[in-house]
Amino acid sequence: MSDQEGGNIAYSFNKNDYYNIIKTNKTLFHAYYIITVFVSFFFLTGSFVLNGISIGKWKTIEEIPENQPGKNNEQKNNGEKNGKGSLSGMMGGVNEENNNENNQNKNKGNEKKERKAVNNGLYNYFYELTLGSPFNIINFNKDGMLETLTEKEKKEGKFVSTFIGFSQNTNIFLIIVNLIGIFIILEALLKNLMSSIIVNFVQANPNNNPYNNPNCVTKVKDSVSIYINSNYSKLMVLSFLFMIPFSTTFVLRHILKIDLYDIKKTQWIKIYIFISLIIPTLIIIFYRLTGYKSITLFSTIYKYIDTKDYEYIGFMKQMFSLKYFIMYVFLFVAFIFLSLHWIYGSMNKYITGWKKYALYIFIFVFIYFIVPNIMASNAISTIYNVYKVNNIDNNIDNTENEVIENIEKKGCQSLFDLIVKYNYPCFKN
């Protein structure tokens, strides 16, 4: 680089800095990925505090022997409590049935146990989310889903439970709709990973123009850390849009004091509830289509580089879109499959014992550790793609002077070119 005519300054790019930049940004991406996915998946898989769309235990019954007196009466009561053709279980009817049931038990001298409601609030939760659904898109089985006991559970005398939750078609619909929005955010996180690595390399040497020569590369003074964390923070905030369905039910119940009867009789509330289930993804798609800078992050690199280098960034953007689409299809199907396993895990009798716990662990490890590593590796590999201007004026296998001349005339064609141009002292524009 002695022929740069701006001063004979020896400079060498520290390889450790190169590896540290990649390692640090990959770790930062992983941290924001975990937070974003955890928040975004609340409504799909539920949590320890909130139910989401995961099915839950509604009622538990004890199997009554055939020769036990009163079995026919109990079966009749059970059919009524399932709420076939009525809404009594949703508007106070369930509690009334429980009182009648307790009185019957007392009159019979506690000779047998009858079906016992264990979570009426959960029943009401799913019911109110289905009231405003057009074409019955969001629906659930008002009778619940009866658990099938294994032979081992029958021998152990385990009670049969009834679970409540959305129908399978509804769950698939909600999973797909939410995943579209989630994967748009993940795409933006990957873009920020790539752009943060590039900007870090570009800004690695702050003293690249020690003589303030206007003919040499001059860089902006903006902080790289502020740039990176600002983008990540905006994306993390977008993930909280997926908490809207939870806030909807909270506002209706505790702030507006609206009960199920009010919801059933008021059309705008039903529409509001349905829209709240899909609006997070609608907002994110709107941001994506309108080119909101927090989603289309590659464009934010431009202020750190010369206009000559825009073509390389555009080329990298195209390569990323192609690779991400291929990866997107595979991961999208995998997430649907794993989400359904998580939602119906409590009723799954095909996988039991330690195998069920192993499945839960696998789902957790796959989503929170394997997937981000696959994504990060894919994104970082895209940075190494070389943009060939044509078969003659490319920097592959060129001499040092030819590379410098091409960078000056044609702009950067690779990550190596960016490191050279923006870090070696006194590099001419």
C-alpha positions as CSV (number, residue, x, y, z in Angstrom):
1,M,0.0,0.0,0.0
2,S,3.0,2.3,-0.3
3,D,1.8,3.8,-3.5
4,Q,-1.3,5.5,-2.0
5,E,0.4,8.9,-2.2
6,G,-1.0,10.0,1.1
7,G,1.8,9.0,3.4
8,N,3.9,5.9,3.9
9,I,2.1,4.4,6.9
10,A,2.6,0.7,7.7
11,Y,-0.7,-1.0,8.7
12,S,-1.9,-4.6,9.2
13,F,-5.4,-5.7,10.0
14,N,-5.3,-7.9,13.1
15,K,-6.8,-11.3,12.4
16,N,-8.0,-11.6,16.0
17,D,-10.1,-8.5,15.4
18,Y,-11.6,-10.2,12.3
19,Y,-12.6,-13.3,14.3
20,N,-13.8,-11.3,17.3
21,I,-16.1,-9.2,15.2
22,I,-17.8,-12.2,13.8
23,K,-18.0,-14.0,17.1
24,T,-19.3,-11.0,19.0
25,N,-22.0,-10.2,16.5
26,K,-23.1,-13.8,16.2
27,T,-23.4,-14.0,20.0
28,L,-25.4,-10.7,20.1
29,F,-27.7,-12.0,17.3
30,H,-28.3,-15.2,19.3
31,A,-29.2,-13.3,22.4
32,Y,-31.7,-11.1,20.6
33,Y,-33.1,-14.1,18.8
34,I,-33.9,-15.9,22.0
35,I,-35.7,-12.9,23.5
36,T,-37.6,-12.2,20.2
37,V,-38.7,-15.8,19.7
38,F,-39.7,-16.3,23.3
39,V,-42.0,-13.3,23.2
40,S,-43.3,-14.0,19.8
41,F,-44.2,-17.6,20.6
42,F,-46.2,-16.8,23.8
43,F,-49.5,-17.0,22.0
44,L,-48.6,-20.1,20.0
45,T,-47.3,-22.3,22.8
46,G,-48.3,-20.5,25.9
47,S,-46.1,-20.0,29.0
48,F,-46.1,-20.8,32.7
49,V,-48.4,-17.8,33.3
50,L,-50.4,-17.4,30.1
51,N,-52.2,-20.2,28.2
52,G,-51.8,-19.1,24.6
53,I,-53.4,-21.6,22.2
54,S,-52.1,-24.7,24.0
55,I,-54.8,-27.0,25.1
56,G,-55.5,-27.2,28.8
57,K,-57.2,-29.6,31.2
58,W,-60.8,-28.6,31.7
59,K,-62.5,-31.5,33.6
60,T,-61.5,-34.7,35.2
61,I,-63.8,-37.7,35.8
62,E,-63.5,-41.1,37.5
63,E,-64.5,-44.1,35.5
64,I,-67.5,-45.8,37.2
65,P,-67.8,-49.6,37.1
66,E,-70.8,-50.9,35.1
67,N,-72.5,-52.5,38.2
68,Q,-72.3,-49.3,40.3
69,P,-75.7,-47.7,41.1
70,G,-76.4,-44.4,39.5
71,K,-74.2,-44.8,36.4
72,N,-76.9,-44.0,34.0
73,N,-77.8,-40.8,35.9
74,E,-74.1,-39.8,35.9
75,Q,-73.8,-40.4,32.1
76,K,-76.8,-38.2,31.6
77,N,-75.3,-35.5,33.8
78,N,-72.0,-35.8,31.9
79,G,-73.8,-35.2,28.6
80,E,-75.4,-32.1,29.9
81,K,-72.2,-30.8,31.3
82,N,-70.5,-31.1,28.0
83,G,-72.7,-28.2,26.9
84,K,-74.1,-29.8,23.7
85,G,-76.2,-27.3,21.9
86,S,-76.1,-24.7,24.7
87,L,-73.9,-22.0,26.1
88,S,-74.6,-22.7,29.8
89,G,-71.0,-23.7,30.4
90,M,-69.8,-20.2,29.3
91,M,-72.2,-17.8,31.1
92,G,-72.4,-19.0,34.6
93,G,-74.0,-22.3,33.7
94,V,-70.9,-24.3,34.6
95,N,-70.8,-23.0,38.2
96,E,-74.5,-23.8,38.5
97,E,-74.0,-27.3,37.3
98,N,-71.1,-27.7,39.8
99,N,-73.4,-26.7,42.7
100,N,-76.1,-29.2,41.5
101,E,-73.4,-31.8,41.2
102,N,-72.2,-31.2,44.8
103,N,-75.7,-31.4,46.1
104,Q,-76.3,-34.7,44.3
105,N,-73.1,-36.1,45.8
106,K,-74.2,-35.1,49.2
107,N,-77.6,-36.8,48.8
108,K,-75.9,-40.0,47.6
109,G,-73.7,-40.1,50.7
110,N,-70.5,-39.7,48.6
111,E,-71.0,-43.1,47.1
112,K,-69.2,-42.0,43.9
113,K,-67.3,-39.1,42.3
114,E,-68.8,-37.3,39.3
115,R,-67.2,-35.2,36.6
116,K,-65.6,-32.2,38.2
117,A,-65.0,-28.8,36.5
118,V,-61.4,-27.8,37.2
119,N,-60.8,-24.8,34.9
120,N,-64.0,-23.0,33.8
121,G,-61.9,-19.8,33.2
122,L,-59.9,-21.7,30.5
123,Y,-63.2,-22.7,28.8
124,N,-64.4,-19.1,28.8
125,Y,-61.0,-18.0,27.5
126,F,-61.3,-20.1,24.3
127,Y,-65.0,-19.4,23.9
128,E,-64.6,-15.6,23.9
129,L,-61.8,-15.8,21.3
130,T,-64.1,-17.7,18.9
131,L,-67.2,-15.4,19.0
132,G,-66.1,-12.9,16.3
133,S,-64.6,-15.3,13.8
134,P,-65.9,-15.0,10.2
135,F,-66.7,-18.3,8.5
136,N,-66.0,-20.1,11.7
137,I,-62.2,-19.8,11.1
138,I,-61.5,-19.6,14.8
139,N,-63.5,-22.4,16.6
140,F,-63.2,-24.9,19.4
141,N,-65.0,-28.1,20.5
142,K,-67.5,-27.1,23.1
143,D,-67.6,-30.6,24.4
144,G,-63.8,-30.7,24.9
145,M,-61.4,-33.5,23.9
146,L,-61.6,-36.6,26.0
147,E,-58.3,-38.1,27.0
148,T,-57.5,-41.6,26.0
149,L,-55.8,-43.5,28.8
150,T,-53.0,-46.0,28.1
151,E,-53.3,-49.5,29.5
152,K,-50.8,-48.7,32.2
153,E,-52.8,-45.6,33.2
154,K,-56.0,-47.7,33.4
155,K,-54.3,-50.2,35.6
156,E,-53.1,-47.4,37.9
157,G,-56.7,-46.2,38.2
158,K,-56.0,-42.8,36.7
159,F,-59.0,-40.5,36.1
160,V,-60.0,-39.6,32.6
161,S,-59.6,-35.9,31.8
162,T,-61.3,-33.6,29.3
163,F,-59.1,-31.1,27.6
164,I,-60.3,-27.8,26.1
165,G,-58.7,-25.8,23.2
166,F,-59.0,-24.6,19.7
167,S,-59.7,-27.1,16.9
168,Q,-56.8,-28.5,14.9
169,N,-57.6,-26.5,11.8
170,T,-57.8,-23.3,14.0
171,N,-54.4,-24.1,15.6
172,I,-52.8,-24.7,12.1
173,F,-54.3,-21.4,10.9
174,L,-53.0,-19.4,13.9
175,I,-49.6,-21.1,13.7
176,I,-49.2,-20.2,10.0
177,V,-50.4,-16.6,10.4
178,N,-48.1,-16.0,13.4
179,L,-45.1,-17.7,11.8
180,I,-45.3,-15.4,8.8
181,G,-44.8,-12.4,11.0
182,I,-42.2,-14.1,13.2
183,F,-40.1,-15.2,10.2
184,I,-40.2,-11.6,8.8
185,I,-38.7,-10.4,12.1
186,L,-36.1,-13.2,12.1
187,E,-35.2,-12.2,8.5
188,A,-34.6,-8.7,9.8
189,L,-32.5,-10.0,12.7
190,L,-30.3,-11.8,10.2
191,K,-30.0,-8.7,8.0
192,N,-28.9,-6.8,11.1
193,L,-26.3,-9.5,11.9
194,M,-24.9,-9.2,8.4
195,S,-25.0,-5.4,8.3
196,S,-23.5,-5.1,11.8
197,I,-20.6,-7.3,10.8
198,I,-20.0,-5.3,7.6
199,V,-20.2,-1.9,9.5
200,N,-17.9,-3.2,12.2
201,F,-15.3,-4.2,9.5
202,V,-15.7,-0.8,7.7
203,Q,-15.3,1.1,11.0
204,A,-12.5,-1.1,12.5
205,N,-9.7,1.4,12.0
206,P,-10.9,4.9,13.0
207,N,-7.6,6.4,12.0
208,N,-7.6,5.4,8.3
209,N,-7.2,9.1,7.1
210,P,-4.7,10.6,9.6
211,Y,-3.8,13.5,7.4
212,N,-7.5,14.4,6.6
213,N,-6.8,14.2,2.9
214,P,-10.0,14.9,1.0
215,N,-8.9,12.6,-1.8
216,C,-8.7,9.6,0.6
217,V,-11.5,7.6,2.2
218,T,-13.1,9.5,5.0
219,K,-15.6,7.6,7.3
220,V,-18.5,8.8,9.4
221,K,-18.1,9.1,13.1
222,D,-21.3,7.4,14.1
223,S,-20.9,4.8,16.8
224,V,-21.2,1.2,15.6
225,S,-22.6,-0.1,18.8
226,I,-25.4,2.5,18.8
227,Y,-26.2,1.5,15.2
228,I,-26.4,-2.2,16.0
229,N,-28.3,-2.1,19.3
230,S,-30.7,0.5,17.9
231,N,-31.7,-1.9,15.1
232,Y,-32.0,-4.9,17.4
233,S,-34.1,-3.0,19.9
234,K,-36.6,-1.9,17.2
235,L,-37.0,-5.5,16.1
236,M,-37.4,-6.8,19.6
237,V,-40.1,-4.2,20.2
238,L,-41.9,-5.5,17.1
239,S,-42.0,-8.9,18.7
240,F,-44.2,-7.6,21.5
241,L,-47.0,-7.1,18.9
242,F,-47.6,-10.9,19.4
243,M,-48.8,-10.1,22.9
244,I,-51.8,-8.2,21.6
245,P,-54.2,-11.3,21.9
246,F,-53.4,-11.5,25.6
247,S,-53.9,-7.8,26.1
248,T,-57.2,-8.0,24.3
249,T,-58.7,-10.5,26.7
250,F,-57.2,-8.6,29.7
251,V,-58.7,-5.3,28.6
252,L,-62.1,-6.8,28.0
253,R,-62.3,-8.5,31.3
254,H,-60.5,-6.3,33.8
255,I,-60.6,-2.8,32.3
256,L,-63.8,-2.6,30.3
257,K,-65.5,-5.1,32.6
258,I,-67.1,-6.8,29.6
259,D,-68.4,-10.3,30.1
260,L,-69.2,-13.1,27.7
261,Y,-72.8,-12.0,27.3
262,D,-71.7,-8.5,26.2
263,I,-69.3,-10.0,23.7
264,K,-71.9,-12.2,22.2
265,K,-74.4,-9.3,21.8
266,T,-71.9,-6.7,20.5
267,Q,-70.7,-7.1,16.9
268,W,-67.8,-4.6,17.0
269,I,-66.3,-6.4,20.1
270,K,-66.4,-9.8,18.2
271,I,-64.7,-8.2,15.2
272,Y,-62.1,-6.6,17.5
273,I,-61.3,-9.9,19.1
274,F,-60.8,-11.7,15.7
275,I,-58.6,-8.9,14.3
276,S,-56.5,-9.0,17.5
277,L,-55.5,-12.6,16.7
278,I,-54.0,-11.7,13.3
279,I,-53.1,-8.1,13.6
280,P,-49.5,-8.6,14.8
281,T,-48.6,-10.3,11.5
282,L,-50.6,-7.7,9.5
283,I,-48.7,-4.8,11.0
284,I,-45.3,-6.5,10.4
285,I,-46.3,-7.3,6.7
286,F,-47.2,-3.7,6.3
287,Y,-43.8,-2.6,7.6
288,R,-42.1,-5.1,5.3
289,L,-44.0,-4.0,2.2
290,T,-43.6,-0.3,2.8
291,G,-39.8,-0.7,3.3
292,Y,-39.7,0.4,6.9
293,K,-36.0,0.8,7.8
294,S,-36.2,-1.5,10.8
295,I,-37.1,-4.4,8.5
296,T,-35.0,-3.5,5.4
297,L,-31.8,-3.1,7.3
298,F,-29.3,-3.4,4.4
299,S,-30.1,0.1,3.3
300,T,-28.7,1.5,6.6
301,I,-25.2,0.3,5.6
302,Y,-25.1,2.9,2.8
303,K,-24.2,5.9,5.0
304,Y,-21.0,4.1,6.1
305,I,-19.7,3.4,2.5
306,D,-19.2,5.1,-0.8
307,T,-21.8,5.0,-3.6
308,K,-19.3,3.0,-5.7
309,D,-19.8,0.1,-3.2
310,Y,-23.6,0.0,-3.3
311,E,-23.6,-2.6,-6.0
312,Y,-21.9,-5.1,-3.8
313,I,-24.4,-4.5,-1.0
314,G,-27.2,-5.0,-3.6
315,F,-25.6,-8.2,-4.8
316,M,-25.3,-9.5,-1.2
317,K,-29.0,-8.6,-0.6
318,Q,-30.0,-10.7,-3.6
319,M,-27.9,-13.7,-2.5
320,F,-29.3,-13.4,1.1
321,S,-32.9,-13.4,-0.2
322,L,-32.3,-16.5,-2.3
323,K,-30.6,-18.4,0.6
324,Y,-33.2,-17.3,3.1
325,F,-36.1,-18.4,1.0
326,I,-34.7,-21.9,0.7
327,M,-34.0,-22.0,4.5
328,Y,-37.4,-20.3,5.2
329,V,-39.4,-23.1,3.6
330,F,-37.7,-25.9,5.5
331,L,-37.8,-24.1,8.9
332,F,-41.4,-22.9,8.4
333,V,-42.6,-26.5,8.0
334,A,-40.5,-27.7,10.9
335,F,-41.9,-24.9,13.2
336,I,-45.5,-25.9,12.3
337,F,-44.7,-29.5,13.2
338,L,-43.0,-28.7,16.5
339,S,-45.6,-26.2,17.5
340,L,-48.4,-28.8,17.1
341,H,-46.4,-31.3,19.1
342,W,-46.0,-28.7,21.9
343,I,-49.7,-27.7,21.9
344,Y,-51.0,-31.2,22.0
345,G,-48.2,-32.6,24.1
346,S,-50.4,-33.1,27.2
347,M,-52.8,-35.3,25.2
348,N,-50.1,-37.2,23.3
349,K,-50.3,-40.9,24.2
350,Y,-48.0,-42.1,21.4
351,I,-45.0,-40.7,23.1
352,T,-45.0,-41.2,26.9
353,G,-42.6,-41.3,29.8
354,W,-39.0,-40.1,29.3
355,K,-39.5,-40.0,25.6
356,K,-42.1,-37.2,26.0
357,Y,-39.6,-35.2,28.1
358,A,-36.9,-35.8,25.6
359,L,-39.2,-34.5,22.8
360,Y,-39.9,-31.3,24.8
361,I,-36.1,-30.9,25.3
362,F,-35.5,-31.4,21.6
363,I,-38.1,-28.8,20.6
364,F,-36.6,-26.3,23.0
365,V,-33.0,-27.0,21.9
366,F,-33.9,-27.0,18.2
367,I,-35.8,-23.7,18.3
368,Y,-33.5,-21.8,20.7
369,F,-30.1,-23.1,19.8
370,I,-30.0,-25.2,16.6
371,V,-32.1,-22.8,14.4
372,P,-30.2,-19.6,15.3
373,N,-26.9,-21.3,14.6
374,I,-28.2,-22.5,11.2
375,M,-29.5,-19.0,10.4
376,A,-26.3,-17.2,11.6
377,S,-24.0,-19.6,9.7
378,N,-26.1,-19.1,6.5
379,A,-26.1,-15.3,6.8
380,I,-22.4,-15.1,7.5
381,S,-21.5,-17.3,4.6
382,T,-23.5,-14.9,2.4
383,I,-21.1,-12.1,3.3
384,Y,-18.2,-14.0,1.7
385,N,-19.9,-14.1,-1.7
386,V,-17.9,-12.2,-4.4
387,Y,-19.6,-9.8,-6.7
388,K,-18.0,-10.2,-10.2
389,V,-18.5,-7.0,-12.2
390,N,-17.6,-9.0,-15.3
391,N,-15.2,-11.7,-16.3
392,I,-12.4,-9.3,-16.8
393,D,-12.7,-6.6,-14.1
394,N,-13.0,-8.8,-11.0
395,N,-10.6,-9.0,-8.1
396,I,-10.2,-12.8,-8.0
397,D,-6.6,-13.9,-8.7
398,N,-5.6,-10.3,-9.4
399,T,-2.4,-8.8,-8.2
400,E,-2.4,-6.2,-5.4
401,N,-2.2,-3.2,-7.7
402,E,-5.0,-4.6,-9.9
403,V,-7.2,-5.1,-6.8
404,I,-6.5,-1.6,-5.7
405,E,-7.2,-0.1,-9.1
406,N,-10.5,-2.1,-9.4
407,I,-11.7,-1.0,-5.9
408,E,-11.0,2.6,-6.8
409,K,-12.7,2.5,-10.2
410,K,-15.4,-0.2,-9.8
411,G,-16.0,-0.2,-6.1
412,C,-15.8,-3.1,-3.6
413,Q,-16.7,-6.6,-4.8
414,S,-16.2,-8.6,-1.6
415,L,-15.7,-8.4,2.2
416,F,-11.9,-8.4,1.6
417,D,-12.2,-5.3,-0.5
418,L,-14.2,-3.5,2.1
419,I,-11.6,-4.3,4.8
420,V,-8.8,-3.1,2.5
421,K,-10.6,0.1,1.4
422,Y,-11.8,1.3,4.7
423,N,-9.0,0.3,7.0
424,Y,-5.7,0.7,5.3
425,P,-4.5,4.3,5.8
426,C,-4.7,6.8,3.0
427,F,-6.7,4.7,0.6
428,K,-7.8,6.9,-2.3
429,N,-11.5,7.4,-3.1
